[in-house]
Amino acid sequence: MDSPHQLLLFVASLAANVFSAFAGGGAGLLQLPVLLFLGLPFAVALVTHKIATVALGVGATLRHSKTSILERSFVLFVLGCGVPGVILGAGVILHVPDWAARLALGVLTMGLGIYSWWQHDLGQEYIPRHRHGRGLWLGGLGLFLIGVLNGSLASGTGLFVTMWLVRWFGLDYRRAVAYTLVLVGLFWNGAGAITLGVLGSVAWSWLPALLLGSLLGGYLGAHLAIAKGNRWIKRAFELVTFLVGCSLLFG
């Protein structure tokens, strides 16, 4: 990789991860297509992108560690439900065609944005629910299934976690984005990166620029999410879901 390509990777990674950290997902909207455009095969681009997104989680965690909105028991629950799904999804994606999954994911992702846009007060207040019994287990099953998508596809699955935490568990957008960035960005993506790294090939020379852009973008995007509040995050979420959906359907 020469210097102009490294600069392009850094700028694309920085922009993608600022928006992702602010909206609660969608780093693959820009970062993954850039890797494909520059010539990486899909499987290699997916593994390389997944590794780079771990730095997004690191940057966001550094910023969110200065607040105290994450609940330890709920953190462990999200990790316990999601990580096995991530490993399962990462273990099968390199052996199956992705066009059908990308089509379905594109439709569902656009649906998330449309649903959020119609529900004007969605995620504006923190009203926790489904924390016990059947509701908790159904919520955990939802997280496991989203984890499978997260491990198998790179674009937009963090947005599903954000919406699931808002709609099912009653979090406001600011809290939901914090959980998504820290747990999905750092731990879910970390598990997926390790699994894909063992099973697939990595473009190691492309990673320094991607990692730096992801780290800085994660920190800056998390700072914007904390500073702007739920209404701005909701609008950013709706915009990013629409763009990610279009990218999956027409990219």
C-alpha positions in Angstrom: 0.0 0.0 0.0 1.5 3.4 -1.1 0.9 6.6 0.8 -2.1 7.9 -1.2 -3.9 4.6 -0.6 -3.1 4.6 3.1 -4.4 8.2 3.4 -7.6 7.2 1.6 -8.0 4.3 4.0 -7.5 6.5 7.0 -9.9 9.2 5.9 -12.6 6.6 4.9 -12.1 4.8 8.2 -12.3 8.0 10.3 -15.5 9.2 8.6 -17.2 5.8 8.8 -16.4 5.3 12.4 -17.4 8.8 13.5 -20.8 8.3 12.0 -21.0 4.7 13.3 -20.1 5.8 16.9 -22.6 8.6 16.8 -25.5 6.6 15.3 -24.9 3.2 17.0 -23.6 1.2 14.0 -22.9 1.2 10.3 -19.1 1.5 10.0 -19.2 -1.0 7.1 -21.3 1.5 5.1 -18.1 3.3 3.9 -15.2 1.3 5.1 -16.0 -2.1 3.6 -16.8 -0.7 0.1 -13.5 1.2 0.1 -11.6 -2.0 0.7 -13.5 -3.7 -2.1 -12.9 -0.8 -4.4 -9.2 -0.9 -3.8 -9.1 -4.5 -4.9 -9.5 -6.8 -1.9 -11.6 -9.9 -2.4 -14.8 -9.9 -0.4 -13.6 -12.6 2.2 -10.3 -10.8 2.8 -12.0 -7.4 3.0 -14.5 -8.7 5.5 -11.8 -10.1 7.8 -9.7 -7.0 7.6 -12.7 -4.7 8.2 -13.8 -6.8 11.2 -10.4 -6.5 12.8 -10.3 -2.8 12.2 -13.7 -2.3 13.8 -12.3 -3.5 17.1 -10.4 -0.2 17.3 -13.8 1.5 17.0 -14.8 -0.3 20.2 -11.6 0.7 21.9 -12.0 4.4 21.0 -15.7 4.4 22.1 -14.9 2.6 25.3 -12.2 5.2 26.2 -14.8 7.9 25.9 -17.8 6.1 27.5 -15.6 5.0 30.4 -15.8 8.6 31.6 -19.6 8.1 32.2 -21.3 5.6 34.3 -24.4 4.6 32.4 -23.5 0.9 31.7 -24.9 -1.6 34.2 -22.5 -4.5 34.9 -25.1 -7.3 35.1 -26.7 -6.2 31.8 -23.3 -5.9 30.2 -22.5 -9.5 31.1 -26.0 -10.6 29.8 -25.5 -8.9 26.4 -22.0 -10.4 26.1 -23.1 -13.9 27.1 -26.0 -13.9 24.6 -24.2 -12.2 21.7 -20.7 -13.6 21.5 -21.7 -17.3 20.9 -23.8 -16.0 18.0 -20.9 -14.0 16.6 -18.6 -17.0 16.6 -21.2 -19.2 15.0 -21.9 -16.6 12.2 -18.2 -16.0 11.6 -17.6 -19.7 11.3 -20.0 -20.2 8.4 -19.9 -17.0 6.3 -16.7 -17.8 4.5 -18.2 -20.9 3.0 -21.6 -19.6 1.8 -22.6 -17.0 -0.9 -23.7 -13.7 0.6 -26.0 -12.1 -1.9 -29.2 -13.4 -0.4 -28.2 -12.5 3.1 -27.2 -9.0 2.0 -30.5 -8.5 0.3 -32.5 -9.6 3.3 -30.3 -7.5 5.6 -30.6 -4.5 3.4 -34.4 -4.6 3.5 -34.4 -5.2 7.3 -31.9 -2.3 7.9 -34.0 0.2 5.9 -37.0 -1.1 7.9 -35.3 -0.1 11.1 -34.8 3.5 10.0 -38.4 3.8 8.7 -39.8 2.3 11.9 -37.7 4.7 14.1 -38.8 7.6 11.9 -42.5 6.8 12.4 -42.1 6.3 16.2 -41.4 9.9 17.1 -40.8 9.3 20.8 -38.9 6.0 20.5 -35.8 5.9 22.6 -36.1 9.4 24.0 -36.6 8.2 27.6 -35.0 5.4 29.6 -37.8 3.1 30.7 -36.2 -0.4 31.4 -38.3 -3.4 30.8 -38.1 -7.2 30.0 -35.3 -7.6 32.6 -36.8 -10.8 34.2 -38.3 -14.2 33.2 -39.6 -14.8 29.7 -39.0 -11.3 28.5 -35.3 -11.5 29.4 -34.8 -14.8 27.7 -36.6 -13.7 24.5 -34.4 -10.6 24.5 -31.3 -12.8 24.9 -32.5 -14.9 21.9 -32.8 -11.7 19.9 -29.2 -10.7 20.8 -27.9 -14.2 19.9 -29.5 -14.0 16.4 -28.2 -10.5 15.9 -24.8 -11.9 17.0 -25.0 -14.5 14.2 -25.6 -11.6 11.7 -22.7 -9.6 13.2 -20.3 -12.5 12.8 -21.3 -13.3 9.2 -21.9 -9.8 7.7 -20.0 -6.6 8.3 -22.4 -3.9 7.3 -25.0 -2.5 9.7 -25.5 -5.2 12.3 -24.6 -2.9 15.2 -27.7 -0.9 14.2 -29.8 -3.9 15.0 -28.4 -4.2 18.5 -29.1 -0.5 19.0 -32.7 -0.8 17.9 -33.2 -4.1 19.9 -31.9 -2.5 23.1 -34.2 0.5 22.6 -37.4 -1.3 21.5 -37.2 -4.5 23.6 -35.3 -3.5 26.7 -36.5 0.1 26.9 -33.2 1.9 26.7 -32.9 5.5 25.4 -30.8 6.0 22.3 -27.8 7.4 24.2 -27.6 4.3 26.5 -28.3 1.9 23.6 -25.5 3.4 21.5 -23.1 3.2 24.5 -23.8 -0.5 24.9 -23.5 -1.1 21.2 -20.2 0.6 20.8 -18.6 -0.9 23.8 -19.9 -4.4 23.7 -20.4 -4.9 20.0 -17.5 -2.8 18.9 -15.0 -4.2 21.3 -16.2 -7.7 22.4 -18.5 -9.0 19.7 -16.3 -7.7 16.9 -13.2 -8.9 18.7 -14.7 -12.5 18.8 -15.6 -12.3 15.2 -12.2 -10.9 14.2 -10.4 -13.7 16.0 -12.6 -16.4 14.4 -12.4 -14.9 10.9 -8.6 -14.3 11.3 -8.1 -18.0 12.1 -10.3 -19.2 9.2 -9.5 -16.5 6.6 -6.8 -14.2 5.2 -6.0 -10.7 6.5 -4.5 -7.8 4.5 -2.1 -6.9 7.3 -0.5 -4.0 5.4 -3.9 -2.2 5.2 -4.6 -2.4 8.9 -2.5 0.5 10.4 -4.5 3.2 8.6 -7.8 1.5 9.3 -7.0 0.9 13.0 -6.0 4.6 13.5 -9.1 5.9 11.7 -11.3 3.5 13.7 -9.8 4.4 17.0 -10.0 8.2 16.5 -13.5 7.9 14.8 -14.8 5.8 17.7 -13.7 8.3 20.3 -15.0 11.4 18.4 -18.3 9.8 17.5 -18.9 8.7 21.1 -18.1 12.2 22.3 -20.7 13.6 19.8 -23.3 11.1 21.0 -22.8 12.1 24.6 -22.9 15.8 23.8 -25.9 15.9 21.4 -28.4 13.6 23.2 -31.2 11.3 22.2 -33.0 13.4 19.5 -29.8 13.9 17.4 -28.8 10.3 17.9 -32.2 9.1 16.7 -32.0 11.2 13.5 -28.4 10.0 12.9 -29.6 6.4 13.4 -32.4 6.8 10.9 -30.1 8.3 8.3 -27.4 5.7 8.7 -29.9 2.8 8.6 -31.3 4.1 5.3 -27.8 4.6 3.8 -26.6 1.2 4.9 -29.8 -0.4 3.6 -29.3 1.2 0.2 -25.7 0.2 0.2 -26.6 -3.5 0.8 -29.4 -3.5 -1.8 -27.8 -1.5 -4.6 -24.0 -1.6 -3.8 
